[in-house]
Amino acid sequence: MKSGKCPKCGSPNVYTKQYKQAEILGGLVGRTGEQDDYICTDCGYYESYIVDKEGLQRVREKWKRVG
Ligand SMILES: [Zn+2]
């Protein structure tokens, strides 16, 4: 998705916006959490990336690992 191509439908119509969000993941990432969002305007697929490295570390400590 970050390369500009939708992984679901293959469309190149992917748009992104980076912004700050106060309450990402129920406050887990913290007050200054930044987020990168990607949206495909053809199929509506949506991806979101947490930018805050400390927030990601807290996820490692508190969330259950899938793999
Ligand atoms: Zn798509």
PDB file of the backbone (N, CA, C, O) and the ligand in Angstrom, with CONECT records:
HET     ZN  A 101       1
ATOM      1  N   MET A   1       0.835  -1.207   0.000  1.00  0.00           N
ATOM      2  CA  MET A   1       0.000   0.000   0.000  1.00  0.00           C
ATOM      3  C   MET A   1       0.874   1.264   0.000  1.00  0.00           C
ATOM      4  O   MET A   1       0.547   2.245  -0.667  1.00  0.00           O
ATOM      5  N   LYS A   2       1.972   1.238   0.739  1.00  0.00           N
ATOM      6  CA  LYS A   2       2.861   2.404   0.797  1.00  0.00           C
ATOM      7  C   LYS A   2       3.539   2.673  -0.544  1.00  0.00           C
ATOM      8  O   LYS A   2       3.998   3.786  -0.800  1.00  0.00           O
ATOM      9  N   SER A   3       3.600   1.661  -1.390  1.00  0.00           N
ATOM     10  CA  SER A   3       4.216   1.835  -2.710  1.00  0.00           C
ATOM     11  C   SER A   3       3.259   2.514  -3.687  1.00  0.00           C
ATOM     12  O   SER A   3       3.653   2.856  -4.801  1.00  0.00           O
ATOM     13  N   GLY A   4       1.998   2.712  -3.275  1.00  0.00           N
ATOM     14  CA  GLY A   4       1.041   3.396  -4.134  1.00  0.00           C
ATOM     15  C   GLY A   4       0.134   2.472  -4.908  1.00  0.00           C
ATOM     16  O   GLY A   4      -0.616   2.917  -5.777  1.00  0.00           O
ATOM     17  N   LYS A   5       0.194   1.178  -4.599  1.00  0.00           N
ATOM     18  CA  LYS A   5      -0.672   0.231  -5.286  1.00  0.00           C
ATOM     19  C   LYS A   5      -1.516  -0.519  -4.260  1.00  0.00           C
ATOM     20  O   LYS A   5      -1.003  -0.981  -3.241  1.00  0.00           O
ATOM     21  N   CYS A   6      -2.812  -0.635  -4.536  1.00  0.00           N
ATOM     22  CA  CYS A   6      -3.705  -1.320  -3.616  1.00  0.00           C
ATOM     23  C   CYS A   6      -3.432  -2.827  -3.629  1.00  0.00           C
ATOM     24  O   CYS A   6      -3.452  -3.439  -4.697  1.00  0.00           O
ATOM     25  N   PRO A   7      -3.176  -3.443  -2.455  1.00  0.00           N
ATOM     26  CA  PRO A   7      -2.885  -4.882  -2.412  1.00  0.00           C
ATOM     27  C   PRO A   7      -4.121  -5.741  -2.650  1.00  0.00           C
ATOM     28  O   PRO A   7      -3.989  -6.938  -2.905  1.00  0.00           O
ATOM     29  N   LYS A   8      -5.289  -5.180  -2.575  1.00  0.00           N
ATOM     30  CA  LYS A   8      -6.519  -5.946  -2.737  1.00  0.00           C
ATOM     31  C   LYS A   8      -7.003  -5.981  -4.181  1.00  0.00           C
ATOM     32  O   LYS A   8      -7.350  -7.046  -4.690  1.00  0.00           O
ATOM     33  N   CYS A   9      -7.029  -4.829  -4.848  1.00  0.00           N
ATOM     34  CA  CYS A   9      -7.585  -4.789  -6.207  1.00  0.00           C
ATOM     35  C   CYS A   9      -6.560  -4.360  -7.254  1.00  0.00           C
ATOM     36  O   CYS A   9      -6.860  -4.371  -8.448  1.00  0.00           O
ATOM     37  N   GLY A  10      -5.339  -3.976  -6.818  1.00  0.00           N
ATOM     38  CA  GLY A  10      -4.289  -3.614  -7.760  1.00  0.00           C
ATOM     39  C   GLY A  10      -4.386  -2.208  -8.309  1.00  0.00           C
ATOM     40  O   GLY A  10      -3.606  -1.834  -9.185  1.00  0.00           O
ATOM     41  N   SER A  11      -5.315  -1.429  -7.821  1.00  0.00           N
ATOM     42  CA  SER A  11      -5.509  -0.069  -8.316  1.00  0.00           C
ATOM     43  C   SER A  11      -4.363   0.854  -7.905  1.00  0.00           C
ATOM     44  O   SER A  11      -3.825   0.716  -6.806  1.00  0.00           O
ATOM     45  N   PRO A  12      -3.980   1.799  -8.782  1.00  0.00           N
ATOM     46  CA  PRO A  12      -2.969   2.799  -8.400  1.00  0.00           C
ATOM     47  C   PRO A  12      -3.570   4.007  -7.694  1.00  0.00           C
ATOM     48  O   PRO A  12      -2.846   4.933  -7.328  1.00  0.00           O
ATOM     49  N   ASN A  13      -4.882   4.008  -7.500  1.00  0.00           N
ATOM     50  CA  ASN A  13      -5.543   5.166  -6.894  1.00  0.00           C
ATOM     51  C   ASN A  13      -5.539   5.074  -5.371  1.00  0.00           C
ATOM     52  O   ASN A  13      -6.580   4.917  -4.732  1.00  0.00           O
ATOM     53  N   VAL A  14      -4.329   5.176  -4.811  1.00  0.00           N
ATOM     54  CA  VAL A  14      -4.163   5.107  -3.363  1.00  0.00           C
ATOM     55  C   VAL A  14      -3.805   6.495  -2.842  1.00  0.00           C
ATOM     56  O   VAL A  14      -2.897   7.145  -3.360  1.00  0.00           O
ATOM     57  N   TYR A  15      -4.513   6.939  -1.830  1.00  0.00           N
ATOM     58  CA  TYR A  15      -4.295   8.270  -1.264  1.00  0.00           C
ATOM     59  C   TYR A  15      -3.863   8.138   0.182  1.00  0.00           C
ATOM     60  O   TYR A  15      -4.277   7.213   0.881  1.00  0.00           O
ATOM     61  N   THR A  16      -3.035   9.060   0.626  1.00  0.00           N
ATOM     62  CA  THR A  16      -2.523   8.979   1.983  1.00  0.00           C
ATOM     63  C   THR A  16      -2.602  10.315   2.693  1.00  0.00           C
ATOM     64  O   THR A  16      -2.601  11.378   2.072  1.00  0.00           O
ATOM     65  N   LYS A  17      -2.669  10.230   4.007  1.00  0.00           N
ATOM     66  CA  LYS A  17      -2.638  11.430   4.824  1.00  0.00           C
ATOM     67  C   LYS A  17      -2.021  11.066   6.165  1.00  0.00           C
ATOM     68  O   LYS A  17      -2.364  10.048   6.767  1.00  0.00           O
ATOM     69  N   GLN A  18      -1.103  11.917   6.624  1.00  0.00           N
ATOM     70  CA  GLN A  18      -0.530  11.711   7.954  1.00  0.00           C
ATOM     71  C   GLN A  18      -1.109  12.753   8.895  1.00  0.00           C
ATOM     72  O   GLN A  18      -1.191  13.931   8.546  1.00  0.00           O
ATOM     73  N   TYR A  19      -1.502  12.338  10.056  1.00  0.00           N
ATOM     74  CA  TYR A  19      -2.078  13.289  10.999  1.00  0.00           C
ATOM     75  C   TYR A  19      -1.888  12.797  12.421  1.00  0.00           C
ATOM     76  O   TYR A  19      -1.520  11.646  12.657  1.00  0.00           O
ATOM     77  N   LYS A  20      -2.141  13.672  13.340  1.00  0.00           N
ATOM     78  CA  LYS A  20      -2.063  13.302  14.749  1.00  0.00           C
ATOM     79  C   LYS A  20      -3.445  12.944  15.246  1.00  0.00           C
ATOM     80  O   LYS A  20      -4.436  13.594  14.912  1.00  0.00           O
ATOM     81  N   GLN A  21      -3.491  11.924  16.031  1.00  0.00           N
ATOM     82  CA  GLN A  21      -4.763  11.504  16.582  1.00  0.00           C
ATOM     83  C   GLN A  21      -4.583  11.244  18.069  1.00  0.00           C
ATOM     84  O   GLN A  21      -3.683  10.507  18.474  1.00  0.00           O
ATOM     85  N   ALA A  22      -5.428  11.842  18.868  1.00  0.00           N
ATOM     86  CA  ALA A  22      -5.245  11.802  20.313  1.00  0.00           C
ATOM     87  C   ALA A  22      -5.549  10.439  20.922  1.00  0.00           C
ATOM     88  O   ALA A  22      -4.925  10.051  21.909  1.00  0.00           O
ATOM     89  N   GLU A  23      -6.474   9.727  20.362  1.00  0.00           N
ATOM     90  CA  GLU A  23      -6.972   8.535  21.055  1.00  0.00           C
ATOM     91  C   GLU A  23      -6.770   7.257  20.252  1.00  0.00           C
ATOM     92  O   GLU A  23      -7.621   6.367  20.263  1.00  0.00           O
ATOM     93  N   ILE A  24      -5.641   7.170  19.557  1.00  0.00           N
ATOM     94  CA  ILE A  24      -5.391   5.963  18.774  1.00  0.00           C
ATOM     95  C   ILE A  24      -5.365   4.740  19.684  1.00  0.00           C
ATOM     96  O   ILE A  24      -4.728   4.764  20.737  1.00  0.00           O
ATOM     97  N   LEU A  25      -6.028   3.709  19.299  1.00  0.00           N
ATOM     98  CA  LEU A  25      -5.988   2.435  20.018  1.00  0.00           C
ATOM     99  C   LEU A  25      -6.266   2.606  21.502  1.00  0.00           C
ATOM    100  O   LEU A  25      -5.578   2.034  22.347  1.00  0.00           O
ATOM    101  N   GLY A  26      -7.267   3.390  21.800  1.00  0.00           N
ATOM    102  CA  GLY A  26      -7.661   3.569  23.180  1.00  0.00           C
ATOM    103  C   GLY A  26      -6.592   4.228  24.031  1.00  0.00           C
ATOM    104  O   GLY A  26      -6.482   3.937  25.222  1.00  0.00           O
ATOM    105  N   GLY A  27      -5.800   5.116  23.434  1.00  0.00           N
ATOM    106  CA  GLY A  27      -4.784   5.838  24.182  1.00  0.00           C
ATOM    107  C   GLY A  27      -3.490   5.074  24.327  1.00  0.00           C
ATOM    108  O   GLY A  27      -2.559   5.568  24.962  1.00  0.00           O
ATOM    109  N   LEU A  28      -3.401   3.898  23.767  1.00  0.00           N
ATOM    110  CA  LEU A  28      -2.207   3.074  23.928  1.00  0.00           C
ATOM    111  C   LEU A  28      -0.971   3.761  23.369  1.00  0.00           C
ATOM    112  O   LEU A  28       0.111   3.685  23.949  1.00  0.00           O
ATOM    113  N   VAL A  29      -1.144   4.429  22.240  1.00  0.00           N
ATOM    114  CA  VAL A  29      -0.010   5.049  21.578  1.00  0.00           C
ATOM    115  C   VAL A  29       0.337   6.386  22.220  1.00  0.00           C
ATOM    116  O   VAL A  29       1.461   6.871  22.091  1.00  0.00           O
ATOM    117  N   GLY A  30      -0.618   6.969  22.901  1.00  0.00           N
ATOM    118  CA  GLY A  30      -0.290   8.178  23.650  1.00  0.00           C
ATOM    119  C   GLY A  30      -0.805   9.457  23.029  1.00  0.00           C
ATOM    120  O   GLY A  30      -1.390   9.450  21.946  1.00  0.00           O
ATOM    121  N   ARG A  31      -0.584  10.532  23.715  1.00  0.00           N
ATOM    122  CA  ARG A  31      -1.165  11.823  23.344  1.00  0.00           C
ATOM    123  C   ARG A  31      -0.608  12.372  22.043  1.00  0.00           C
ATOM    124  O   ARG A  31      -1.305  13.082  21.319  1.00  0.00           O
ATOM    125  N   THR A  32       0.653  12.046  21.738  1.00  0.00           N
ATOM    126  CA  THR A  32       1.263  12.632  20.546  1.00  0.00           C
ATOM    127  C   THR A  32       1.287  11.650  19.384  1.00  0.00           C
ATOM    128  O   THR A  32       2.008  11.859  18.408  1.00  0.00           O
ATOM    129  N   GLY A  33       0.515  10.596  19.482  1.00  0.00           N
ATOM    130  CA  GLY A  33       0.527   9.558  18.462  1.00  0.00           C
ATOM    131  C   GLY A  33       0.252  10.078  17.070  1.00  0.00           C
ATOM    132  O   GLY A  33      -0.716  10.804  16.844  1.00  0.00           O
ATOM    133  N   GLU A  34       1.110   9.701  16.137  1.00  0.00           N
ATOM    134  CA  GLU A  34       0.891  10.068  14.745  1.00  0.00           C
ATOM    135  C   GLU A  34       0.502   8.838  13.960  1.00  0.00           C
ATOM    136  O   GLU A  34       0.893   7.717  14.284  1.00  0.00           O
ATOM    137  N   GLN A  35      -0.268   9.069  12.931  1.00  0.00           N
ATOM    138  CA  GLN A  35      -0.832   7.970  12.171  1.00  0.00           C
ATOM    139  C   GLN A  35      -0.734   8.268  10.677  1.00  0.00           C
ATOM    140  O   GLN A  35      -0.964   9.392  10.233  1.00  0.00           O
ATOM    141  N   ASP A  36      -0.388   7.238   9.919  1.00  0.00           N
ATOM    142  CA  ASP A  36      -0.344   7.308   8.458  1.00  0.00           C
ATOM    143  C   ASP A  36      -1.486   6.472   7.924  1.00  0.00           C
ATOM    144  O   ASP A  36      -1.537   5.270   8.184  1.00  0.00           O
ATOM    145  N   ASP A  37      -2.390   7.063   7.196  1.00  0.00           N
ATOM    146  CA  ASP A  37      -3.505   6.311   6.632  1.00  0.00           C
ATOM    147  C   ASP A  37      -3.402   6.225   5.113  1.00  0.00           C
ATOM    148  O   ASP A  37      -2.989   7.178   4.451  1.00  0.00           O
ATOM    149  N   TYR A  38      -3.786   5.066   4.569  1.00  0.00           N
ATOM    150  CA  TYR A  38      -3.811   4.864   3.128  1.00  0.00           C
ATOM    151  C   TYR A  38      -5.184   4.336   2.743  1.00  0.00           C
ATOM    152  O   TYR A  38      -5.683   3.390   3.353  1.00  0.00           O
ATOM    153  N   ILE A  39      -5.788   4.938   1.744  1.00  0.00           N
ATOM    154  CA  ILE A  39      -7.113   4.515   1.299  1.00  0.00           C
ATOM    155  C   ILE A  39      -7.120   4.337  -0.210  1.00  0.00           C
ATOM    156  O   ILE A  39      -6.671   5.212  -0.950  1.00  0.00           O
ATOM    157  N   CYS A  40      -7.635   3.191  -0.663  1.00  0.00           N
ATOM    158  CA  CYS A  40      -7.845   2.950  -2.092  1.00  0.00           C
ATOM    159  C   CYS A  40      -9.208   3.509  -2.469  1.00  0.00           C
ATOM    160  O   CYS A  40     -10.227   3.128  -1.893  1.00  0.00           O
ATOM    161  N   THR A  41      -9.220   4.411  -3.437  1.00  0.00           N
ATOM    162  CA  THR A  41     -10.486   5.049  -3.800  1.00  0.00           C
ATOM    163  C   THR A  41     -11.277   4.217  -4.814  1.00  0.00           C
ATOM    164  O   THR A  41     -12.359   4.627  -5.233  1.00  0.00           O
ATOM    165  N   ASP A  42     -10.755   3.069  -5.207  1.00  0.00           N
ATOM    166  CA  ASP A  42     -11.522   2.187  -6.099  1.00  0.00           C
ATOM    167  C   ASP A  42     -12.301   1.124  -5.323  1.00  0.00           C
ATOM    168  O   ASP A  42     -13.497   0.936  -5.549  1.00  0.00           O
ATOM    169  N   CYS A  43     -11.608   0.419  -4.393  1.00  0.00           N
ATOM    170  CA  CYS A  43     -12.308  -0.645  -3.661  1.00  0.00           C
ATOM    171  C   CYS A  43     -12.603  -0.257  -2.213  1.00  0.00           C
ATOM    172  O   CYS A  43     -13.363  -0.949  -1.535  1.00  0.00           O
ATOM    173  N   GLY A  44     -12.017   0.834  -1.734  1.00  0.00           N
ATOM    174  CA  GLY A  44     -12.287   1.279  -0.371  1.00  0.00           C
ATOM    175  C   GLY A  44     -11.397   0.647   0.670  1.00  0.00           C
ATOM    176  O   GLY A  44     -11.593   0.870   1.865  1.00  0.00           O
ATOM    177  N   TYR A  45     -10.413  -0.144   0.242  1.00  0.00           N
ATOM    178  CA  TYR A  45      -9.512  -0.768   1.219  1.00  0.00           C
ATOM    179  C   TYR A  45      -8.748   0.318   1.968  1.00  0.00           C
ATOM    180  O   TYR A  45      -8.367   1.339   1.395  1.00  0.00           O
ATOM    181  N   TYR A  46      -8.530   0.074   3.268  1.00  0.00           N
ATOM    182  CA  TYR A  46      -7.994   1.096   4.151  1.00  0.00           C
ATOM    183  C   TYR A  46      -6.894   0.511   5.010  1.00  0.00           C
ATOM    184  O   TYR A  46      -7.083  -0.526   5.646  1.00  0.00           O
ATOM    185  N   GLU A  47      -5.740   1.173   5.032  1.00  0.00           N
ATOM    186  CA  GLU A  47      -4.657   0.753   5.901  1.00  0.00           C
ATOM    187  C   GLU A  47      -4.245   1.916   6.772  1.00  0.00           C
ATOM    188  O   GLU A  47      -4.315   3.075   6.364  1.00  0.00           O
ATOM    189  N   SER A  48      -3.814   1.593   7.975  1.00  0.00           N
ATOM    190  CA  SER A  48      -3.400   2.628   8.907  1.00  0.00           C
ATOM    191  C   SER A  48      -2.109   2.206   9.582  1.00  0.00           C
ATOM    192  O   SER A  48      -1.995   1.075  10.054  1.00  0.00           O
ATOM    193  N   TYR A  49      -1.136   3.105   9.633  1.00  0.00           N
ATOM    194  CA  TYR A  49       0.148   2.801  10.259  1.00  0.00           C
ATOM    195  C   TYR A  49       0.390   3.745  11.425  1.00  0.00           C
ATOM    196  O   TYR A  49       0.215   4.957  11.306  1.00  0.00           O
ATOM    197  N   ILE A  50       0.790   3.179  12.541  1.00  0.00           N
ATOM    198  CA  ILE A  50       1.187   3.989  13.679  1.00  0.00           C
ATOM    199  C   ILE A  50       2.628   4.437  13.478  1.00  0.00           C
ATOM    200  O   ILE A  50       3.499   3.610  13.207  1.00  0.00           O
ATOM    201  N   VAL A  51       2.891   5.733  13.606  1.00  0.00           N
ATOM    202  CA  VAL A  51       4.225   6.276  13.387  1.00  0.00           C
ATOM    203  C   VAL A  51       5.041   6.277  14.681  1.00  0.00           C
ATOM    204  O   VAL A  51       6.264   6.144  14.651  1.00  0.00           O
ATOM    205  N   ASP A  52       4.363   6.426  15.801  1.00  0.00           N
ATOM    206  CA  ASP A  52       4.988   6.572  17.111  1.00  0.00           C
ATOM    207  C   ASP A  52       5.700   5.282  17.545  1.00  0.00           C
ATOM    208  O   ASP A  52       5.050   4.278  17.839  1.00  0.00           O
ATOM    209  N   LYS A  53       7.048   5.318  17.584  1.00  0.00           N
ATOM    210  CA  LYS A  53       7.819   4.118  17.926  1.00  0.00           C
ATOM    211  C   LYS A  53       7.580   3.675  19.371  1.00  0.00           C
ATOM    212  O   LYS A  53       7.548   2.478  19.657  1.00  0.00           O
ATOM    213  N   GLU A  54       7.416   4.624  20.266  1.00  0.00           N
ATOM    214  CA  GLU A  54       7.160   4.257  21.665  1.00  0.00           C
ATOM    215  C   GLU A  54       5.812   3.562  21.785  1.00  0.00           C
ATOM    216  O   GLU A  54       5.655   2.616  22.556  1.00  0.00           O
ATOM    217  N   GLY A  55       4.853   4.035  21.025  1.00  0.00           N
ATOM    218  CA  GLY A  55       3.542   3.399  21.035  1.00  0.00           C
ATOM    219  C   GLY A  55       3.618   1.975  20.523  1.00  0.00           C
ATOM    220  O   GLY A  55       2.954   1.083  21.051  1.00  0.00           O
ATOM    221  N   LEU A  56       4.427   1.761  19.495  1.00  0.00           N
ATOM    222  CA  LEU A  56       4.582   0.408  18.962  1.00  0.00           C
ATOM    223  C   LEU A  56       5.259  -0.499  19.993  1.00  0.00           C
ATOM    224  O   LEU A  56       4.941  -1.684  20.094  1.00  0.00           O
ATOM    225  N   GLN A  57       6.189   0.069  20.750  1.00  0.00           N
ATOM    226  CA  GLN A  57       6.834  -0.719  21.800  1.00  0.00           C
ATOM    227  C   GLN A  57       5.810  -1.126  22.862  1.00  0.00           C
ATOM    228  O   GLN A  57       5.855  -2.244  23.375  1.00  0.00           O
ATOM    229  N   ARG A  58       4.892  -0.219  23.187  1.00  0.00           N
ATOM    230  CA  ARG A  58       3.865  -0.562  24.170  1.00  0.00           C
ATOM    231  C   ARG A  58       2.948  -1.668  23.648  1.00  0.00           C
ATOM    232  O   ARG A  58       2.466  -2.502  24.414  1.00  0.00           O
ATOM    233  N   VAL A  59       2.715  -1.663  22.336  1.00  0.00           N
ATOM    234  CA  VAL A  59       1.916  -2.747  21.751  1.00  0.00           C
ATOM    235  C   VAL A  59       2.647  -4.081  21.926  1.00  0.00           C
ATOM    236  O   VAL A  59       2.030  -5.094  22.254  1.00  0.00           O
ATOM    237  N   ARG A  60       3.962  -4.074  21.704  1.00  0.00           N
ATOM    238  CA  ARG A  60       4.757  -5.309  21.881  1.00  0.00           C
ATOM    239  C   ARG A  60       4.632  -5.841  23.301  1.00  0.00           C
ATOM    240  O   ARG A  60       4.590  -7.051  23.526  1.00  0.00           O
ATOM    241  N   GLU A  61       4.574  -4.918  24.252  1.00  0.00           N
ATOM    242  CA  GLU A  61       4.524  -5.332  25.650  1.00  0.00           C
ATOM    243  C   GLU A  61       3.134  -5.791  26.081  1.00  0.00           C
ATOM    244  O   GLU A  61       3.011  -6.674  26.930  1.00  0.00           O
ATOM    245  N   LYS A  62       2.088  -5.200  25.505  1.00  0.00           N
ATOM    246  CA  LYS A  62       0.749  -5.412  26.047  1.00  0.00           C
ATOM    247  C   LYS A  62      -0.182  -6.236  25.184  1.00  0.00           C
ATOM    248  O   LYS A  62      -1.133  -6.826  25.698  1.00  0.00           O
ATOM    249  N   TRP A  63       0.068  -6.293  23.880  1.00  0.00           N
ATOM    250  CA  TRP A  63      -0.824  -7.041  23.000  1.00  0.00           C
ATOM    251  C   TRP A  63      -0.322  -8.455  22.814  1.00  0.00           C
ATOM    252  O   TRP A  63       0.851  -8.751  23.042  1.00  0.00           O
ATOM    253  N   LYS A  64      -1.217  -9.317  22.399  1.00  0.00           N
ATOM    254  CA  LYS A  64      -0.861 -10.704  22.124  1.00  0.00           C
ATOM    255  C   LYS A  64      -0.319 -10.826  20.715  1.00  0.00           C
ATOM    256  O   LYS A  64      -0.941 -10.342  19.770  1.00  0.00           O
ATOM    257  N   ARG A  65       0.847 -11.475  20.555  1.00  0.00           N
ATOM    258  CA  ARG A  65       1.447 -11.652  19.244  1.00  0.00           C
ATOM    259  C   ARG A  65       0.680 -12.730  18.465  1.00  0.00           C
ATOM    260  O   ARG A  65       0.351 -13.784  19.009  1.00  0.00           O
ATOM    261  N   VAL A  66       0.406 -12.457  17.210  1.00  0.00           N
ATOM    262  CA  VAL A  66      -0.410 -13.368  16.398  1.00  0.00           C
ATOM    263  C   VAL A  66       0.421 -14.539  15.886  1.00  0.00           C
ATOM    264  O   VAL A  66      -0.005 -15.689  15.994  1.00  0.00           O
ATOM    265  N   GLY A  67       1.596 -14.265  15.332  1.00  0.00           N
ATOM    266  CA  GLY A  67       2.401 -15.306  14.688  1.00  0.00           C
ATOM    267  C   GLY A  67       3.369 -15.995  15.624  1.00  0.00           C
ATOM    268  O   GLY A  67       4.103 -16.889  15.204  1.00  0.00           O
TER     269      GLY A  67
HETATM  270 ZN    ZN A 101      -8.327  -1.265  -4.012  1.00  0.00          ZN2+
END
